[in-house]
Amino acid sequence: MTTSDMTELGPQAAYEAHLALCHGNGGTLSSQCTAILGSEATL
């Protein structure tokens, strides 16, 4: 599911999501971090 999917479907779009990918960077691209989060259903 992309951000545009969530925009089109509204706040309920991610209600049943069991997996999430979070990514961010800091400074002037000096550091990167990616986290994969999931519920018990993803194990």
Secondary structure, 3 states (H helix, E strand, C coil): CCHHHHHHHCHHHHCCCCEEEEEEEECCCCEEEEEEEECHHHC
